[in-house]
Amino acid sequence: MIVGTWRLADYFMEGAPGFTEGASGQAARPLGDTPLGLLIYGPDGYMSVQYMAGDRPPLSSENWRWTTDEEKLSAVRTFGAYAGRYEWLGDRIVHQVEAGIYPNWIGTELVRLAVMEGDRLTLRADRTDGQPPTPVLLWERIR
């Protein structure tokens, strides 16, 4: 059952040159070695996800509106989020994006190949040869 709250355990780029699982490196791990994230699938068919680098430095102000554009851009480069309806199909999940940090995703469907093993969920985009490396997100159930 997909319904629940999941914590991001790992995030890496499958197919990145020279990458082997467990290896470190900025290209292979765009969110660093300690990514943070929450993924929530509700029983009402809605989902929400946030993922980010775990080592982001604090901003110079407590209010993000008062920070420099450079600080804001740096924070956004290592952050992703979207929400909307979802459909669990057993071997994949379809996210229907209704709101998100990437304007181009709003109104689209993001299909993720899904493997659930106990309290672990692996999501990856369907990748074909010749495409750029594919993000792989490993989630652990917390509720």
C-alpha atoms as a printed R data frame, in Angstrom:
    type eleno elety resid chain resno      x      y       z
1   ATOM     1    CA   MET     A     1  0.000  0.000   0.000
2   ATOM     2    CA   ILE     A     2  1.477  3.321  -1.118
3   ATOM     3    CA   VAL     A     3 -0.563  5.552   1.238
4   ATOM     4    CA   GLY     A     4  1.607  7.055   3.942
5   ATOM     5    CA   THR     A     5  4.555  9.330   4.650
6   ATOM     6    CA   TRP     A     6  8.000  8.534   3.283
7   ATOM     7    CA   ARG     A     7 11.439  9.997   4.132
8   ATOM     8    CA   LEU     A     8 14.109 10.368   1.437
9   ATOM     9    CA   ALA     A     9 16.911  7.883   2.101
10  ATOM    10    CA   ASP     A    10 18.958  8.385  -1.074
11  ATOM    11    CA   TYR     A    11 18.970 10.318  -4.336
12  ATOM    12    CA   PHE     A    12 21.369  9.604  -7.186
13  ATOM    13    CA   MET     A    13 21.656  9.828 -10.947
14  ATOM    14    CA   GLU     A    14 21.407  6.436 -12.651
15  ATOM    15    CA   GLY     A    15 23.497  6.303 -15.812
16  ATOM    16    CA   ALA     A    16 25.846  9.134 -14.780
17  ATOM    17    CA   PRO     A    17 29.373  8.562 -16.148
18  ATOM    18    CA   GLY     A    18 31.530  6.643 -13.698
19  ATOM    19    CA   PHE     A    19 28.720  6.274 -11.145
20  ATOM    20    CA   THR     A    20 28.361  3.130  -9.087
21  ATOM    21    CA   GLU     A    21 25.776  2.889  -6.335
22  ATOM    22    CA   GLY     A    22 27.272  4.001  -3.056
23  ATOM    23    CA   ALA     A    23 29.845  6.212  -4.787
24  ATOM    24    CA   SER     A    24 30.050  9.893  -3.956
25  ATOM    25    CA   GLY     A    25 30.310 12.837  -6.333
26  ATOM    26    CA   GLN     A    26 28.405 15.987  -7.251
27  ATOM    27    CA   ALA     A    27 27.427 14.813 -10.747
28  ATOM    28    CA   ALA     A    28 26.148 11.476  -9.463
29  ATOM    29    CA   ARG     A    29 24.568 12.948  -6.316
30  ATOM    30    CA   PRO     A    30 23.193 16.406  -7.192
31  ATOM    31    CA   LEU     A    31 21.740 16.786  -3.676
32  ATOM    32    CA   GLY     A    32 24.931 15.609  -1.947
33  ATOM    33    CA   ASP     A    33 25.443 12.617   0.315
34  ATOM    34    CA   THR     A    34 22.753 13.588   2.854
35  ATOM    35    CA   PRO     A    35 19.600 14.576   0.951
36  ATOM    36    CA   LEU     A    36 16.418 15.462   2.835
37  ATOM    37    CA   GLY     A    37 12.874 14.947   1.684
38  ATOM    38    CA   LEU     A    38  9.307 13.955   2.457
39  ATOM    39    CA   LEU     A    39  6.822 12.250   0.159
40  ATOM    40    CA   ILE     A    40  3.192 11.999   1.245
41  ATOM    41    CA   TYR     A    41  0.520  9.883  -0.456
42  ATOM    42    CA   GLY     A    42 -2.925 10.496   0.993
43  ATOM    43    CA   PRO     A    43 -5.912  8.134   0.918
44  ATOM    44    CA   ASP     A    44 -7.790 10.869  -0.983
45  ATOM    45    CA   GLY     A    45 -5.581 10.436  -4.085
46  ATOM    46    CA   TYR     A    46 -3.407 13.507  -3.516
47  ATOM    47    CA   MET     A    47  0.356 13.573  -3.037
48  ATOM    48    CA   SER     A    48  3.049 16.066  -2.132
49  ATOM    49    CA   VAL     A    49  6.825 15.794  -2.356
50  ATOM    50    CA   GLN     A    50  9.744 17.985  -1.276
51  ATOM    51    CA   TYR     A    51 13.403 17.049  -1.732
52  ATOM    52    CA   MET     A    52 16.590 19.022  -1.128
53  ATOM    53    CA   ALA     A    53 20.276 18.899  -0.338
54  ATOM    54    CA   GLY     A    54 20.809 18.194   3.345
55  ATOM    55    CA   ASP     A    55 23.778 20.530   3.703
56  ATOM    56    CA   ARG     A    56 22.252 23.796   2.457
57  ATOM    57    CA   PRO     A    57 23.693 26.791   4.322
58  ATOM    58    CA   PRO     A    58 21.286 29.039   6.212
59  ATOM    59    CA   LEU     A    59 20.248 32.286   4.533
60  ATOM    60    CA   SER     A    60 21.580 35.601   5.863
61  ATOM    61    CA   SER     A    61 18.095 36.601   7.056
62  ATOM    62    CA   GLU     A    62 15.319 34.781   8.913
63  ATOM    63    CA   ASN     A    63 12.908 36.081   6.242
64  ATOM    64    CA   TRP     A    64 13.746 34.788   2.740
65  ATOM    65    CA   ARG     A    65 12.267 37.949   1.188
66  ATOM    66    CA   TRP     A    66 15.127 39.975   2.677
67  ATOM    67    CA   THR     A    67 17.947 37.809   1.324
68  ATOM    68    CA   THR     A    68 19.901 38.474  -1.861
69  ATOM    69    CA   ASP     A    69 18.811 37.090  -5.206
70  ATOM    70    CA   GLU     A    70 22.049 35.073  -5.230
71  ATOM    71    CA   GLU     A    71 21.111 33.377  -1.926
72  ATOM    72    CA   LYS     A    72 17.594 32.596  -3.199
73  ATOM    73    CA   LEU     A    73 18.946 31.119  -6.418
74  ATOM    74    CA   SER     A    74 21.442 28.992  -4.500
75  ATOM    75    CA   ALA     A    75 18.675 27.638  -2.258
76  ATOM    76    CA   VAL     A    76 16.385 26.847  -5.200
77  ATOM    77    CA   ARG     A    77 19.128 25.019  -7.134
78  ATOM    78    CA   THR     A    78 19.124 22.272  -4.526
79  ATOM    79    CA   PHE     A    79 15.372 22.043  -3.912
80  ATOM    80    CA   GLY     A    80 12.461 20.417  -5.696
81  ATOM    81    CA   ALA     A    81  8.762 20.182  -4.858
82  ATOM    82    CA   TYR     A    82  5.413 19.469  -6.433
83  ATOM    83    CA   ALA     A    83  1.924 18.276  -5.505
84  ATOM    84    CA   GLY     A    84 -1.242 16.988  -7.122
85  ATOM    85    CA   ARG     A    85 -3.275 13.860  -7.717
86  ATOM    86    CA   TYR     A    86 -1.655 10.434  -8.075
87  ATOM    87    CA   GLU     A    87 -2.561  7.027  -9.425
88  ATOM    88    CA   TRP     A    88 -0.823  3.901  -8.096
89  ATOM    89    CA   LEU     A    89 -0.584  1.227 -10.805
90  ATOM    90    CA   GLY     A    90  1.510 -1.355  -8.926
91  ATOM    91    CA   ASP     A    91  4.691 -1.168 -11.013
92  ATOM    92    CA   ARG     A    92  4.507  2.583 -11.596
93  ATOM    93    CA   ILE     A    93  2.867  5.671 -10.231
94  ATOM    94    CA   VAL     A    94  1.503  8.640 -12.149
95  ATOM    95    CA   HIS     A    95  1.822 12.070 -10.527
96  ATOM    96    CA   GLN     A    96 -0.545 14.677 -12.009
97  ATOM    97    CA   VAL     A    97  1.248 17.915 -11.163
98  ATOM    98    CA   GLU     A    98 -1.081 20.720 -10.030
99  ATOM    99    CA   ALA     A    99  1.492 22.914  -8.242
100 ATOM   100    CA   GLY     A   100  5.262 22.895  -8.184
101 ATOM   101    CA   ILE     A   101  8.511 24.800  -8.166
102 ATOM   102    CA   TYR     A   102  9.080 23.967 -11.865
103 ATOM   103    CA   PRO     A   103  6.400 25.826 -13.860
104 ATOM   104    CA   ASN     A   104  6.830 23.519 -16.875
105 ATOM   105    CA   TRP     A   105  5.656 20.507 -14.843
106 ATOM   106    CA   ILE     A   106  2.311 22.087 -13.855
107 ATOM   107    CA   GLY     A   107 -0.476 20.396 -15.812
108 ATOM   108    CA   THR     A   108  1.709 17.435 -16.797
109 ATOM   109    CA   GLU     A   109  1.887 13.806 -15.709
110 ATOM   110    CA   LEU     A   110  5.134 12.474 -14.292
111 ATOM   111    CA   VAL     A   111  5.312  8.694 -14.619
112 ATOM   112    CA   ARG     A   112  7.664  6.958 -12.196
113 ATOM   113    CA   LEU     A   113  8.635  3.311 -12.252
114 ATOM   114    CA   ALA     A   114  8.019  2.044  -8.736
115 ATOM   115    CA   VAL     A   115  9.422 -0.836  -6.718
116 ATOM   116    CA   MET     A   116  8.119 -1.345  -3.183
117 ATOM   117    CA   GLU     A   117  9.963 -3.769  -0.913
118 ATOM   118    CA   GLY     A   118  8.577 -3.733   2.605
119 ATOM   119    CA   ASP     A   119  8.953 -0.199   3.949
120 ATOM   120    CA   ARG     A   120 11.203  0.931   1.057
121 ATOM   121    CA   LEU     A   121 10.017  2.557  -2.153
122 ATOM   122    CA   THR     A   122 12.247  3.208  -5.176
123 ATOM   123    CA   LEU     A   123 11.025  5.688  -7.792
124 ATOM   124    CA   ARG     A   124 12.744  6.404 -11.118
125 ATOM   125    CA   ALA     A   125 11.730  7.915 -14.414
126 ATOM   126    CA   ASP     A   126 11.496  5.492 -17.322
127 ATOM   127    CA   ARG     A   127 14.845  5.861 -19.113
128 ATOM   128    CA   THR     A   128 15.827  4.920 -22.623
129 ATOM   129    CA   ASP     A   129 19.340  4.774 -24.065
130 ATOM   130    CA   GLY     A   130 20.684  8.107 -25.196
131 ATOM   131    CA   GLN     A   131 18.811 10.125 -22.578
132 ATOM   132    CA   PRO     A   132 20.525 12.046 -19.790
133 ATOM   133    CA   PRO     A   133 21.061 10.309 -16.438
134 ATOM   134    CA   THR     A   134 17.859  9.479 -14.568
135 ATOM   135    CA   PRO     A   135 17.202 10.552 -10.972
136 ATOM   136    CA   VAL     A   136 16.516  7.638  -8.644
137 ATOM   137    CA   LEU     A   137 14.868  8.381  -5.305
138 ATOM   138    CA   LEU     A   138 14.875  5.821  -2.506
139 ATOM   139    CA   TRP     A   139 12.226  6.385   0.157
140 ATOM   140    CA   GLU     A   140 11.649  4.777   3.573
141 ATOM   141    CA   ARG     A   141  8.181  4.672   5.134
142 ATOM   142    CA   ILE     A   142  7.882  6.618   8.389
143 ATOM   143    CA   ARG     A   143  4.065  6.398   8.804
